[in-house]
Amino acid sequence: MRGIGNNWKGAALMMAPLLLFLGLCYAIPFFGVARWSVTLPEPGLGQYAVLVSDPLVQSVFMRTFRICIAVTVVSVAAAYAISVVWVRGTPSQRIFVEFCILIPFWISVLTRAFGWVALLSNRGLINTWLQAIGVISQPLALVRNEFGVIVGMSHFLIPFAVFPIASAIRSLDERVLLAARGMGASRTRIFWTVFLPMTRAGIVGAALIVFVFALGFFVTPAILGGGRSVMIAELIYLRIFQSPDWGLGAAISVVLVVAVGALMAVVMRFVNPRRMV
């Protein structure tokens, strides 16, 4: 028991600098923003009442969660296919996938957003090519809407979803797959009844990472949405720097942080990784 106590003390001492850093850089500014939400422009909970009653704010919240759910589904599905090839593909396939995963990290989010504008705009490469071969007669609305935002955000977040899924796939016991194959199961049945359930923990982790990241996106929705698909982060920016309505912007920020914390708590509480193996 004394050894366990010493281990806990040692772990606490090692974590103390990190906790102090997090407190100084995150907790103190957050409490400052929370104070703004109940003091500006006047003391009270009026700004939180606006969040409940203002149709504009409610529509932005609904749009944000709708886009984040779509981005999560698209990113996790694409990341799963990429992870399977990365972990279980041929050496040449693995090298190619590694380049596809790592190269996007070297390109800024601003550059990627404008690249998608060049591809998806009315005079972009995709519409120009489709019109040239006669598939369409009028340009498709691929940008300045939710579709363009989903495409740009998914492209940015797919690499972040690959790593937890690939880790789960690497931890698979190959003997289980061999046993299923020896029992006469087809490849499709092995995938749906053995492979996919045993990698569910990686899928849940990837979905949580993508969803939380997507909630705070600003640059990509602002550029690809063109002001027509405003999300929460852009609304906070508009309220603080253009209105200015610091109290409402602070209240939205507090609600967003609390929502992310509650989501993570629910996932950690009810999703037990041991049950997914």
C-alpha positions as CSV (number, residue, x, y, z in Angstrom):
1,M,0.0,0.0,0.0
2,R,2.9,2.4,0.8
3,G,4.3,1.7,-2.7
4,I,1.0,2.5,-4.3
5,G,0.8,5.8,-2.3
6,N,4.3,6.8,-3.4
7,N,3.4,6.1,-7.0
8,W,0.4,8.3,-6.8
9,K,2.5,11.1,-5.2
10,G,5.1,10.8,-7.9
11,A,2.5,10.9,-10.6
12,A,0.8,13.9,-9.0
13,L,4.2,15.8,-8.8
14,M,4.9,15.0,-12.5
15,M,1.4,16.2,-13.6
16,A,1.5,19.4,-11.5
17,P,3.4,21.5,-14.1
18,L,1.0,20.4,-16.8
19,L,-2.1,21.1,-14.7
20,L,-0.6,24.5,-13.8
21,F,0.0,25.3,-17.4
22,L,-3.6,24.3,-18.4
23,G,-5.0,26.4,-15.6
24,L,-3.0,29.5,-16.6
25,C,-3.7,29.1,-20.4
26,Y,-7.2,27.7,-20.4
27,A,-9.1,27.8,-17.1
28,I,-8.4,31.4,-16.2
29,P,-9.3,32.9,-19.7
30,F,-12.4,30.7,-19.7
31,F,-13.6,32.0,-16.4
32,G,-12.9,35.5,-17.7
33,V,-15.2,34.9,-20.7
34,A,-17.8,33.3,-18.4
35,R,-17.7,36.5,-16.3
36,W,-18.4,38.6,-19.5
37,S,-21.4,36.5,-20.3
38,V,-23.1,37.5,-17.0
39,T,-21.9,41.1,-16.7
40,L,-22.0,42.5,-20.2
41,P,-23.8,44.7,-21.1
42,E,-25.4,44.5,-17.6
43,P,-25.3,41.9,-14.8
44,G,-27.7,39.0,-15.1
45,L,-28.5,36.0,-17.3
46,G,-30.0,38.0,-20.1
47,Q,-27.5,36.8,-22.7
48,Y,-28.4,33.2,-22.0
49,A,-32.1,34.1,-22.3
50,V,-31.2,35.4,-25.8
51,L,-29.7,32.1,-26.7
52,V,-32.9,30.4,-25.9
53,S,-35.3,32.9,-27.6
54,D,-33.3,34.3,-30.6
55,P,-34.3,32.4,-33.7
56,L,-31.0,33.5,-35.4
57,V,-28.8,32.0,-32.7
58,Q,-30.9,28.8,-32.6
59,S,-30.6,28.4,-36.4
60,V,-26.8,28.8,-36.2
61,F,-26.6,26.2,-33.5
62,M,-28.8,23.8,-35.5
63,R,-26.8,24.4,-38.6
64,T,-23.5,23.8,-36.8
65,F,-24.6,20.5,-35.3
66,R,-26.0,19.4,-38.6
67,I,-22.8,20.2,-40.5
68,C,-20.6,18.6,-37.7
69,I,-22.6,15.4,-37.8
70,A,-22.3,15.2,-41.6
71,V,-18.6,16.0,-41.5
72,T,-18.1,13.3,-38.8
73,V,-19.9,10.6,-40.8
74,V,-18.0,11.5,-44.0
75,S,-14.6,11.8,-42.3
76,V,-14.8,8.6,-40.3
77,A,-16.1,6.6,-43.2
78,A,-13.3,7.8,-45.5
79,A,-10.7,7.5,-42.7
80,Y,-11.7,3.9,-42.0
81,A,-11.2,2.9,-45.7
82,I,-7.8,4.7,-45.7
83,S,-6.8,3.1,-42.4
84,V,-7.6,-0.4,-43.7
85,V,-5.3,0.1,-46.7
86,W,-2.6,1.8,-44.6
87,V,-2.5,-1.1,-42.1
88,R,-3.3,-4.1,-44.2
89,G,-2.3,-3.0,-47.7
90,T,0.8,-3.8,-49.8
91,P,4.0,-1.9,-49.0
92,S,3.5,0.3,-52.0
93,Q,0.0,1.1,-51.0
94,R,1.1,1.9,-47.4
95,I,3.7,4.3,-48.7
96,F,1.2,6.1,-50.9
97,V,-1.4,6.3,-48.1
98,E,1.2,7.7,-45.7
99,F,2.0,10.5,-48.2
100,C,-1.7,11.2,-48.6
101,I,-2.1,11.4,-44.8
102,L,1.0,13.4,-44.0
103,I,1.2,15.9,-46.9
104,P,-2.1,17.7,-45.8
105,F,-0.5,18.6,-42.5
106,W,2.1,20.6,-44.3
107,I,-0.5,22.8,-46.1
108,S,-2.3,25.5,-44.2
109,V,-6.0,25.4,-43.7
110,L,-6.3,28.8,-45.5
111,T,-4.6,27.4,-48.6
112,R,-6.7,24.3,-48.6
113,A,-9.9,26.4,-48.3
114,F,-9.0,28.6,-51.2
115,G,-8.0,25.5,-53.2
116,W,-11.5,24.1,-52.7
117,V,-13.0,27.4,-53.8
118,A,-10.9,27.1,-57.1
119,L,-12.3,23.6,-57.6
120,L,-15.9,24.1,-56.6
121,S,-16.8,27.6,-57.7
122,N,-19.1,28.3,-60.7
123,R,-16.0,28.9,-62.9
124,G,-13.9,26.3,-61.0
125,L,-12.3,23.3,-62.4
126,I,-15.1,20.8,-61.6
127,N,-17.9,22.9,-63.1
128,T,-15.8,23.9,-66.1
129,W,-14.9,20.2,-66.8
130,L,-18.5,19.0,-66.4
131,Q,-19.7,21.6,-68.8
132,A,-17.0,20.9,-71.3
133,I,-17.9,17.2,-71.6
134,G,-21.6,18.1,-71.7
135,V,-22.7,16.5,-68.4
136,I,-24.3,19.8,-67.2
137,S,-25.5,22.9,-68.9
138,Q,-25.4,25.3,-65.9
139,P,-22.8,25.4,-63.1
140,L,-23.6,23.4,-60.0
141,A,-23.9,25.2,-56.7
142,L,-21.0,23.5,-55.0
143,V,-19.7,26.3,-52.9
144,R,-21.1,29.1,-50.7
145,N,-23.4,26.6,-49.1
146,E,-23.3,23.7,-46.6
147,F,-22.1,21.3,-49.2
148,G,-18.9,23.2,-49.8
149,V,-18.4,23.6,-46.0
150,I,-18.8,19.9,-45.5
151,V,-16.3,19.0,-48.3
152,G,-13.7,21.5,-47.0
153,M,-14.0,20.5,-43.4
154,S,-14.0,16.7,-44.1
155,H,-10.9,17.1,-46.2
156,F,-9.1,18.8,-43.3
157,L,-10.3,16.4,-40.6
158,I,-9.9,13.0,-42.3
159,P,-6.2,12.7,-41.3
160,F,-7.1,13.3,-37.7
161,A,-9.6,10.4,-37.8
162,V,-7.1,8.0,-39.5
163,F,-4.8,7.7,-36.5
164,P,-7.2,6.3,-33.8
165,I,-8.8,4.0,-36.4
166,A,-5.4,2.7,-37.6
167,S,-4.3,2.1,-34.0
168,A,-7.5,0.0,-33.4
169,I,-6.9,-2.0,-36.6
170,R,-3.2,-2.6,-35.7
171,S,-4.3,-4.0,-32.3
172,L,-6.5,-6.7,-33.9
173,D,-5.6,-10.3,-33.1
174,E,-5.0,-11.8,-36.4
175,R,-5.8,-15.3,-35.0
176,V,-9.4,-14.2,-34.6
177,L,-9.7,-13.4,-38.3
178,L,-8.0,-16.6,-39.2
179,A,-10.4,-18.6,-37.0
180,A,-13.4,-16.9,-38.7
181,R,-12.0,-17.7,-42.1
182,G,-11.3,-21.3,-41.0
183,M,-15.0,-21.6,-40.0
184,G,-16.0,-20.8,-43.6
185,A,-17.1,-17.2,-43.1
186,S,-16.9,-15.0,-46.2
187,R,-14.9,-11.8,-46.4
188,T,-18.0,-9.7,-46.1
189,R,-19.3,-11.6,-43.1
190,I,-15.8,-11.4,-41.4
191,F,-15.8,-7.7,-41.9
192,W,-19.2,-7.0,-40.5
193,T,-19.3,-9.5,-37.7
194,V,-15.6,-9.6,-36.6
195,F,-13.4,-6.9,-38.1
196,L,-15.8,-3.9,-37.7
197,P,-17.0,-4.6,-34.1
198,M,-13.4,-5.2,-32.9
199,T,-12.3,-1.8,-34.2
200,R,-15.4,0.1,-32.8
201,A,-13.3,1.8,-30.1
202,G,-11.2,3.5,-32.8
203,I,-14.3,4.6,-34.7
204,V,-15.8,6.1,-31.5
205,G,-12.5,7.9,-30.7
206,A,-12.2,9.2,-34.3
207,A,-15.8,10.4,-34.3
208,L,-15.3,12.3,-31.0
209,I,-12.1,13.9,-32.3
210,V,-13.7,15.0,-35.6
211,F,-16.9,16.3,-34.0
212,V,-15.2,18.3,-31.4
213,F,-12.7,19.8,-33.9
214,A,-15.6,20.6,-36.3
215,L,-17.5,22.5,-33.7
216,G,-14.8,25.1,-33.5
217,F,-14.1,25.5,-37.2
218,F,-13.9,29.1,-38.4
219,V,-11.7,29.7,-41.5
220,T,-13.1,26.9,-43.7
221,P,-16.8,27.7,-43.1
222,A,-16.2,31.4,-43.5
223,I,-14.5,31.0,-46.9
224,L,-16.5,28.1,-48.4
225,G,-19.8,29.1,-46.8
226,G,-19.5,32.6,-48.2
227,G,-21.5,34.1,-45.3
228,R,-24.5,31.8,-46.1
229,S,-23.6,28.9,-43.8
230,V,-22.6,30.7,-40.6
231,M,-21.4,28.4,-37.8
232,I,-20.9,28.9,-34.1
233,A,-17.3,30.1,-34.3
234,E,-18.1,32.6,-37.0
235,L,-21.1,33.9,-35.0
236,I,-18.9,34.4,-32.0
237,Y,-16.4,36.4,-34.1
238,L,-19.2,38.5,-35.6
239,R,-20.7,39.3,-32.1
240,I,-17.4,40.2,-30.5
241,F,-15.5,42.0,-33.3
242,Q,-18.3,43.5,-35.6
243,S,-21.5,44.0,-33.5
244,P,-19.9,44.4,-30.9
245,D,-21.9,42.3,-28.4
246,W,-19.3,40.8,-26.1
247,G,-21.8,39.5,-23.7
248,L,-23.7,37.4,-26.2
249,G,-20.5,36.2,-27.9
250,A,-19.1,35.1,-24.4
251,A,-22.4,33.3,-23.6
252,I,-22.2,31.4,-26.9
253,S,-18.6,30.5,-26.1
254,V,-19.5,29.2,-22.7
255,V,-22.4,27.1,-24.0
256,L,-20.1,25.6,-26.7
257,V,-17.4,24.7,-24.2
258,V,-19.9,23.2,-21.8
259,A,-21.5,21.2,-24.7
260,V,-18.2,19.8,-25.7
261,G,-17.3,18.9,-22.1
262,A,-20.7,17.2,-21.6
263,L,-20.3,15.3,-24.9
264,M,-16.9,14.0,-23.9
265,A,-18.1,13.1,-20.4
266,V,-21.0,11.1,-21.8
267,V,-18.8,9.2,-24.3
268,M,-16.2,8.4,-21.6
269,R,-19.0,7.4,-19.1
270,F,-21.1,5.2,-21.3
271,V,-18.7,4.0,-24.0
272,N,-16.4,1.5,-22.4
273,P,-13.5,0.5,-24.7
274,R,-13.2,-2.9,-23.1
275,R,-16.8,-3.7,-24.2
276,M,-15.8,-3.0,-27.8
277,V,-12.9,-5.4,-28.1
